[in-house]
Amino acid sequence: MDNPLVNESDIICKCFQVSEGTIRACIGKNDLTSIEEVTQACEAGGGCHSCHILIQLFLDQHQHKQSNVEALMSQYGGKIKKRGILSRFFKRSKSSVPAS
């Protein structure tokens, strides 16, 4: 899935090179509600699982749910590989997150 038009910083799923835009579009178009559904729709989250925290954040945002940063970090934080990626997204959701 190598796409030269996708900026490296937009890649959320490193294993399958899936961008934030692709993930959000799949969630919105198909009204997805789980990480497993996202993986089936666009492969994101099907490899090492380090992107699960952001996929869950995108799902929560689509469903207009308030994301609990601490709960997400507890559940998915240990798998994060890209340093600093969380602050970019959690600033958008007006929450603070420890440095990854």
Number of C-alpha atoms within 10 A of each C-alpha: 8 8 10 7 6 14 9 12 9 13 19 24 23 18 17 17 17 21 21 19 13 16 24 19 13 18 23 15 8 12 15 17 16 13 23 15 17 24 17 12 15 17 19 29 26 18 14 15 18 21 25 26 24 23 25 18 20 22 23 16 14 15 14 9 11 12 18 11 19 14 11 16 17 10 12 17 19 11 14 19 14 12 9 12 16 20 16 10 16 17 11 9 14 10 14 14 16 12 9 14
